[in-house]
Amino acid sequence: MYFYQFIIGGFVFGVGLYFAFQQGYFSKSYHGLRNLLFVLIPLFFYVVLQGYLQFGRFESVNPTPYHGVRDYKQSMGTPLDYGIMVFYFLMILIIGTYFGRQQKTVKDFFFGGQRFSWWLITFSLIATTIGSYSFVKYSRVAYSYGFGSSQTYLNDWIWLPLLLFGWLPILYFSRITSIPEYFERRFDSTIRKWVTAFILIYLIYC
């Protein structure tokens, strides 16, 4: 598993580096080498970390059964929690509506008119994947199952090649701009509406 991830992932990573060199992000200049280090150092860190988590020797204590009673009412949140959630969704709706008026084409919608630097887009992608809930959720999982549970995120290397070489070519050559649009072409407009509803529920719930 470890070697599969970093052999396939290393190939994908190398392709990305090649195109980055072609576009001038990496070079022999100071800024080019600095950008290259910013990319290689985190990769090296995760290679070492995952190898340590997968092949290192860890000691675990015997599991202790839980005899308490879970208070479901308390775990549902307070009015303040719901107020923050409603305020958050309203702000997202207002901001999206305001900036959405400036979008005229599909390129504006999906690429922001290509007005942003690569590093800002990178941080945005990371922020979309990892949030404050990640630290809370995986802290609980690590407490319950051990530190090796952090493999969950590192195992994304398995699915990334399938996404890049399996799913994205379908989307690209079909010239579609969203998952619901794919389902409409594959089935009909009714299925598209159902898929859109399920995706919205998933995004809100998860």
C-alpha positions in Angstrom: 0.0 0.0 0.0 2.7 2.4 0.9 4.8 1.8 -2.2 1.7 1.9 -4.4 0.7 5.3 -3.1 4.1 6.9 -3.6 4.9 5.2 -6.9 1.6 6.1 -8.5 1.4 9.4 -6.6 5.0 10.2 -7.5 4.2 9.7 -11.1 1.3 12.1 -10.9 3.4 14.5 -8.9 6.2 14.3 -11.5 3.7 15.2 -14.3 2.6 18.2 -12.3 6.2 19.3 -11.8 6.9 19.0 -15.5 4.0 21.3 -16.4 5.0 23.6 -13.6 8.5 23.8 -15.1 7.0 24.4 -18.5 4.9 27.3 -17.2 7.9 28.9 -15.4 6.9 28.3 -11.8 10.1 26.3 -11.2 13.5 27.3 -12.5 17.1 27.8 -11.5 16.5 31.3 -10.3 16.0 32.1 -6.6 12.2 32.3 -6.8 12.0 29.1 -8.9 14.1 27.1 -6.5 12.1 28.6 -3.6 8.8 27.4 -5.1 10.3 24.0 -5.7 11.4 23.7 -2.1 7.9 24.7 -0.9 6.6 21.7 -2.9 9.2 19.1 -2.2 9.7 19.6 1.6 6.0 18.9 2.5 6.1 15.9 0.1 9.2 14.5 1.8 7.6 15.1 5.2 4.6 13.1 4.4 6.6 10.3 2.9 8.6 10.0 6.1 5.5 10.4 8.3 3.4 7.8 6.5 6.3 5.4 6.5 6.7 5.8 10.2 3.0 5.4 10.9 2.8 2.3 8.7 6.0 0.5 9.5 6.9 1.9 13.0 6.4 -0.1 16.1 3.6 1.2 18.3 2.4 0.0 21.7 -1.3 0.0 22.5 -3.2 -0.4 25.7 -6.0 -2.8 26.2 -9.4 -1.3 25.2 -11.5 -0.1 28.1 -15.3 -0.5 27.8 -17.4 2.6 28.2 -20.1 2.2 30.9 -21.6 5.7 30.9 -24.8 6.9 29.2 -24.6 9.2 26.3 -26.5 12.4 26.6 -28.0 12.9 23.1 -29.8 16.0 24.1 -26.6 17.8 25.1 -24.8 16.7 21.9 -27.4 18.3 19.6 -26.1 21.8 20.3 -27.4 25.0 21.8 -29.4 27.9 20.2 -26.1 29.8 19.9 -24.7 26.9 17.7 -27.7 27.0 15.4 -27.6 30.8 15.3 -23.9 30.7 14.1 -24.9 28.1 11.5 -27.7 30.2 10.1 -25.6 33.3 10.1 -22.8 31.4 8.3 -25.1 30.2 5.5 -26.7 33.7 5.1 -23.2 35.3 4.8 -22.2 32.7 2.2 -25.4 33.4 0.3 -24.9 37.1 0.4 -21.3 37.0 -0.6 -22.0 34.5 -3.4 -24.9 36.5 -4.7 -22.8 39.7 -4.7 -19.8 38.3 -6.5 -21.9 36.1 -8.7 -23.3 39.2 -10.6 -19.8 39.7 -12.0 -19.7 36.2 -13.5 -20.7 36.1 -17.1 -19.2 32.9 -18.4 -18.5 29.3 -17.3 -14.8 30.3 -17.1 -15.6 33.1 -14.6 -17.6 30.6 -12.5 -15.1 27.8 -12.3 -11.8 29.6 -12.7 -12.6 33.1 -11.3 -11.6 34.6 -14.7 -8.0 33.2 -13.9 -7.3 36.3 -11.9 -5.7 34.6 -9.0 -2.1 33.4 -8.3 -1.4 29.7 -8.1 -0.5 29.8 -4.4 -3.8 31.4 -3.5 -5.7 28.7 -5.4 -3.6 26.0 -3.6 -4.5 27.4 -0.2 -8.1 27.5 -1.2 -8.0 23.9 -2.3 -6.5 22.8 1.1 -9.0 24.9 3.0 -11.8 23.2 1.1 -10.5 19.8 2.1 -9.3 20.4 5.6 -11.1 22.5 8.1 -11.4 23.0 11.9 -13.7 20.0 12.1 -10.9 17.8 10.8 -8.8 18.3 13.9 -11.8 17.7 16.2 -12.9 14.6 14.3 -9.6 12.9 13.9 -8.6 13.7 17.5 -11.6 11.7 18.6 -10.7 8.9 16.1 -7.1 8.8 17.2 -8.2 8.6 20.9 -10.5 5.7 20.1 -8.4 3.7 17.6 -4.8 5.0 17.9 -2.5 7.4 16.2 -2.4 5.2 13.1 -5.9 6.3 12.2 -4.3 9.4 10.6 -3.6 7.1 7.7 -7.1 8.1 6.5 -6.0 11.4 5.0 -2.7 10.0 3.8 -4.5 7.2 1.9 -6.0 9.8 -0.4 -3.0 9.0 -2.7 -4.9 5.8 -3.6 -7.9 7.7 -5.0 -6.1 10.6 -6.6 -4.8 8.6 -9.6 -8.3 7.2 -10.1 -9.7 10.7 -10.1 -7.1 12.1 -12.5 -7.0 9.2 -15.0 -10.5 7.8 -14.6 -13.1 10.4 -13.7 -11.6 13.7 -14.9 -11.1 12.6 -18.5 -14.8 11.7 -18.7 -15.7 15.2 -17.4 -13.2 17.0 -19.7 -14.0 15.2 -23.0 -17.7 15.4 -22.3 -17.4 19.2 -22.0 -19.6 19.2 -18.9 -19.3 21.7 -16.0 -20.9 19.9 -13.1 -21.8 16.4 -11.7 -25.5 17.0 -12.0 -25.1 17.9 -15.7 -23.3 14.6 -16.2 -26.3 12.7 -14.7 -28.7 14.7 -16.9 -26.8 13.6 -20.0 -26.6 10.0 -18.8 -30.2 9.8 -17.7 -32.6 12.8 -17.7 -33.4 16.1 -16.1 -35.3 14.5 -13.3 -32.3 12.6 -12.1 -30.3 15.8 -12.4 -32.6 17.5 -9.9 -32.4 14.6 -7.5 -28.6 14.5 -7.7 -28.4 18.3 -7.1 -30.7 17.9 -4.0 -28.6 15.0 -2.6 -25.3 16.9 -3.2 -26.7 20.0 -1.4 -27.9 17.8 1.5 -24.5 16.1 1.7 -22.6 19.4 1.7 -24.8 20.8 4.5 -24.8 17.7 6.6 -21.1 16.8 6.2 
